[in-house]
């Protein structure tokens, strides 16, 4: 056996351990640690801002399960974030009687459809189930019809646009373009040991939710189900040849992602006390795609890092550059995507992977 053949033989069993790079895990732990200490060294306003970023990170995890792992890009994914947020937002706004936006629209009492939502636990459950159910029904139609590629993308984009139009036109039921106010009064109804939950309390609840969703997503992607949805992304024809029905797994991952997205929409509410079309339309759907492109899709840490970094840059640049902040942010994002096509975390993983490969080969050469 030649020297090169020995090296190739020795490299093969090492690849699985080499691929288990730790850089993304350490970055994830670092982000969690940073978020834990934010309230200890920042103002109440900063807590609200970073609390909103936490909901964005959960939303990014939801899309990464769908796009990064299953390869199903969704141009209207904010539809599910908005559904979760609006269901709970309507519930909270109805806690003190008829909300102002309904009264302004000419209603004299809470609509019959909304009355069950006055029960906050029931509304929270519906905030999870409504997005998941909508995704399941859409998935049945889209994936069993074998709609793929640009047509699938156009359908998801159109659905977000239709939802945005519905919110704008049904003002007496949705608050219209002004959104839903009065959420803060409803939040005061939620007690912890008989006391209203503070902003800091809501912040840490959101952080615990983020960690929980991250752990669940990691379990999903490391399980057999995760391997199958990666196969859907990489080689759907081979998966069919092996006896699997890709449509079933596409519907399942679509439903799971929508479930998490609706949850993210509800985590968003305590930090803003407000929700509007901007959190449910095409523009926001596009932004979450940018987060994944910057952080690195198919990588849970990359999804969170992209959401946190881009949102933070957006906040700081809007303060420093006024109306020009979007141009500056756009230029920064173009540079990141151009020079780091796998995203920031994906590139760091490649660097660590290549270093470990080189180290393994060097060690084997020395031993040989």
C-alpha positions in Angstrom: 0.0 0.0 0.0 1.4 3.4 -1.0 1.9 6.3 1.4 -1.0 8.3 -0.2 -3.3 5.3 0.1 -2.5 5.0 3.8 -3.3 8.7 4.3 -6.6 8.3 2.5 -7.5 5.3 4.6 -6.6 7.0 7.8 -8.5 10.2 6.9 -11.8 8.5 6.3 -12.6 7.4 9.9 -11.4 10.8 11.2 -13.9 12.8 9.0 -16.9 12.3 11.3 -15.1 13.5 14.3 -13.5 16.4 12.4 -16.9 17.6 11.1 -18.1 17.8 14.7 -16.6 21.2 15.1 -17.1 23.0 18.3 -16.8 26.6 17.1 -20.5 27.1 16.4 -21.4 25.6 19.8 -19.0 27.9 21.6 -20.4 30.9 19.7 -24.0 29.9 20.7 -23.0 29.5 24.3 -21.2 32.9 24.1 -24.4 34.6 22.7 -26.5 33.1 25.5 -24.1 34.3 28.1 -24.0 37.8 26.6 -27.8 37.9 26.6 -28.0 36.7 30.2 -25.9 39.7 31.4 -27.5 42.4 29.2 -30.1 43.4 31.9 -27.3 43.7 34.5 -25.4 46.4 32.7 -27.9 48.2 30.5 -30.9 50.5 30.6 -34.6 49.4 30.4 -34.7 50.6 26.8 -31.7 48.3 25.9 -33.6 45.4 27.6 -36.6 46.1 25.3 -34.4 46.3 22.2 -32.5 43.1 23.0 -35.7 41.4 24.1 -37.0 42.1 20.6 -33.8 40.7 19.1 -34.4 37.5 21.1 -37.8 37.0 19.3 -36.0 37.6 16.0 -33.5 34.9 16.9 -36.3 32.4 17.6 -37.8 33.3 14.3 -34.5 32.8 12.5 -34.2 29.3 14.0 -37.7 28.5 12.7 -36.7 29.4 9.1 -33.4 27.7 9.4 -35.1 24.4 10.1 -37.2 24.9 6.9 -34.7 26.5 4.5 -31.3 25.7 5.9 -31.9 22.0 6.7 -34.8 21.0 4.3 -33.9 23.4 1.5 -37.4 25.0 1.4 -36.9 28.7 1.0 -40.0 30.7 2.0 -40.4 34.3 0.8 -43.4 34.8 3.0 -42.4 33.2 6.3 -43.4 36.3 8.3 -47.0 35.2 7.7 -46.6 32.7 10.6 -44.8 35.1 12.8 -47.6 37.5 12.3 -50.3 34.9 12.9 -48.9 34.0 16.3 -48.3 37.6 17.2 -51.8 38.8 16.1 -53.7 36.0 17.9 -52.0 36.8 21.2 -52.0 40.5 20.5 -55.8 40.6 20.0 -56.3 38.5 23.2 -54.2 41.0 25.3 -55.9 44.0 23.7 -59.3 42.6 24.7 -58.5 42.1 28.3 -59.9 45.5 29.4 -63.0 45.5 27.2 -63.5 46.7 23.6 -60.1 47.7 22.2 -59.7 51.2 20.8 -59.1 50.1 17.2 -62.4 48.1 17.2 -64.3 51.0 18.7 -62.8 53.4 16.1 -63.9 50.9 13.4 -67.5 51.1 14.5 -67.8 48.0 16.6 -69.8 48.2 19.9 -68.7 44.8 21.3 -66.0 42.3 20.9 -66.7 40.0 17.9 -67.9 36.5 18.7 -64.9 35.0 17.1 -62.6 36.9 19.4 -64.4 36.1 22.7 -62.6 32.8 23.4 -59.3 34.7 22.9 -60.1 36.7 26.1 -58.8 33.6 27.9 -55.0 34.2 27.7 -53.9 30.6 28.0 -56.3 29.6 25.3 -55.0 32.5 23.1 -51.4 31.4 23.7 -52.3 27.8 22.6 -54.1 29.2 19.5 -51.0 31.4 18.7 -49.1 28.1 18.3 -51.8 26.0 16.7 -53.1 28.5 14.1 -49.8 29.1 12.3 -49.0 25.3 12.5 -52.5 24.4 11.1 -52.3 27.0 8.3 -48.8 25.6 7.4 -50.1 22.0 7.4 -53.0 22.9 5.1 -50.8 24.9 2.8 -48.2 22.1 2.8 -50.8 19.5 1.8 -51.7 21.6 -1.2 -48.2 22.6 -2.2 -46.1 19.5 -1.6 -48.6 16.8 -2.7 -49.1 18.9 -5.8 -45.3 18.7 -6.3 -45.0 22.4 -6.6 -41.3 23.3 -6.5 -38.8 26.0 -7.4 -39.9 29.4 -8.4 -43.6 28.5 -8.3 -43.3 27.4 -4.7 -41.5 30.7 -3.9 -44.1 32.8 -5.7 -46.9 31.1 -3.7 -45.3 31.8 -0.4 -44.6 35.4 -1.4 -48.2 35.8 -2.6 -49.6 34.4 0.7 -47.6 36.9 2.7 -48.8 39.8 0.5 -52.4 38.6 0.8 -52.1 38.4 4.6 -50.6 41.9 4.7 -53.5 43.1 2.5 -56.1 41.4 4.8 -54.6 43.1 7.9 -54.7 46.5 6.2 -58.2 46.3 4.9 -60.0 44.7 7.9 -59.1 47.6 10.2 -61.9 47.1 12.7 -60.7 43.5 13.3 -57.0 43.9 12.9 -56.1 47.5 13.6 -55.2 48.1 10.0 -52.0 49.8 9.1 -51.8 51.3 12.6 -51.5 47.8 14.2 -52.9 46.6 17.6 -52.4 48.8 20.6 -53.5 48.2 24.2 -51.3 45.1 24.5 -49.5 46.6 27.6 -52.8 46.6 29.6 -53.3 42.9 28.8 -49.8 42.1 29.8 -50.5 43.6 33.3 -53.2 40.9 33.7 -50.5 38.2 33.6 -49.3 37.7 37.2 -46.3 35.9 38.7 -46.9 35.1 42.4 -49.6 37.7 42.4 -47.4 40.5 40.8 -47.3 41.8 37.3 -44.2 40.6 35.4 -41.6 43.4 34.9 -39.7 44.2 31.7 -36.7 42.3 33.0 -38.9 39.4 33.8 -40.3 39.3 30.3 -36.8 39.6 29.0 -35.6 36.5 30.8 -38.7 34.6 29.9 -37.9 35.3 26.2 -34.3 34.2 26.8 -35.4 30.9 28.3 -37.7 30.4 25.4 -34.9 31.0 23.0 -32.7 28.4 24.7 -35.6 25.9 24.7 -36.3 26.4 21.0 -32.5 26.1 20.2 -32.3 22.8 22.1 -35.4 21.5 20.4 -34.2 22.5 17.0 -30.8 20.8 17.7 -32.6 17.6 18.8 -34.7 17.7 15.7 -31.8 18.1 13.3 -29.6 15.5 15.1 -32.4 12.9 15.1 -33.3 10.6 12.2 -35.9 13.0 11.1 -33.2 15.7 10.7 -31.2 13.3 8.5 -34.2 12.7 6.2 -35.0 16.4 5.8 -31.4 17.0 4.9 -31.8 14.3 2.2 -34.9 16.2 0.9 -32.6 19.2 0.5 -29.6 17.3 -1.0 -31.1 14.5 -3.2 -34.9 14.2 -3.2 -34.9 11.6 -6.0 -32.6 9.3 -4.1 -34.8 9.6 -1.0 -37.8 8.5 -3.1 -35.8 5.6 -4.5 -35.2 4.4 -0.9 -38.9 4.3 -0.3 -39.6 7.6 1.5 -42.3 10.0 0.6 -40.6 13.5 0.5 -44.0 15.3 0.6 -44.7 13.9 4.1 -41.4 15.2 5.5 -41.8 18.5 3.7 -45.2 19.0 5.3 -43.9 18.0 8.7 -40.9 20.4 8.7 -43.1 23.2 7.2 -45.6 22.7 10.1 -42.8 22.5 12.8 -41.2 25.7 11.4 -44.5 27.6 11.4 -45.1 26.4 15.0 -41.8 27.9 16.1 -42.4 31.1 14.0 -45.8 31.6 15.7 -44.1 31.2 19.1 -41.5 33.8 18.1 -44.4 36.2 17.2 -45.8 35.8 20.7 -42.4 36.3 22.4 -42.1 39.6 20.4 -45.2 41.1 22.0 -44.0 41.8 25.6 -41.0 43.6 24.3 -42.9 46.0 22.0 -46.5 46.1 23.4 -47.5 46.5 19.8 -47.7 44.5 16.6 -48.5 45.7 13.1 -48.3 44.8 9.4 -44.5 45.4 9.4 -44.1 42.2 11.5 -46.2 40.1 9.2 -45.5 41.1 5.6 -43.2 40.7 2.7 -40.5 43.1 3.9 -40.0 41.3 7.2 -40.0 37.9 5.3 -37.2 39.2 3.2 -35.2 40.4 6.3 -35.2 37.0 7.9 -33.6 35.6 4.7 -30.9 38.2 5.0 -30.2 37.1 8.6 -29.7 33.5 7.5 -27.5 34.5 4.6 -25.3 36.6 6.9 -25.0 34.1 9.7 -25.0 31.0 7.6 -28.0 28.8 6.9 -28.1 25.1 7.7 -26.5 26.1 11.0 -28.6 27.0 14.0 -25.9 29.2 15.6 -25.6 31.0 12.3 -29.3 31.7 12.2 -29.2 33.2 15.7 -25.9 35.1 15.1 -27.2 36.6 11.8 -30.5 37.8 13.4 -28.7 39.3 16.4 -25.9 41.0 14.3 -28.1 42.4 11.5 -30.7 43.6 14.0 -28.0 45.3 16.2 -26.4 46.9 13.1 -29.8 48.1 11.9 -30.5 49.7 15.3 -27.1 51.4 15.6 -26.9 52.6 12.0 -30.3 54.1 12.1 -29.2 56.2 15.1 -25.9 57.3 13.4 -26.8 57.8 9.8 -30.4 58.9 9.9 -32.3 58.2 6.7 -29.1 56.9 5.0 -28.8 53.9 7.4 -30.5 51.4 4.9 -27.8 52.2 2.3 -25.0 51.7 4.7 -26.5 48.5 6.1 -27.1 47.2 2.5 -23.5 47.9 1.6 -22.3 46.0 4.7 -24.5 43.0 4.0 -23.4 42.8 0.4 -19.8 42.7 1.5 -20.5 40.0 4.1 -22.4 37.8 1.6 -19.9 38.4 -1.2 -16.8 37.5 0.8 -18.4 35.0 3.1 -20.8 33.0 0.9 -21.4 30.4 3.6 -22.1 33.1 6.2 -20.0 34.1 9.2 -20.5 31.0 11.2 -20.3 28.7 8.2 -17.0 30.2 7.2 -15.6 29.8 10.8 -16.7 26.2 10.7 -14.9 25.6 7.4 -11.7 27.2 8.8 -11.8 25.0 11.9 -12.6 21.9 9.8 -9.7 22.5 7.4 -7.3 23.1 10.3 -8.3 19.9 12.0 -8.0 18.0 8.7 -4.5 19.4 8.2 -3.6 18.5 11.8 -4.8 14.9 11.3 -2.9 14.5 8.1 0.3 16.0 9.6 0.1 13.6 12.5 -0.4 10.6 10.3 2.5 11.6 8.1 4.7 11.9 11.1 3.6 8.5 12.4 4.2 7.0 8.9 
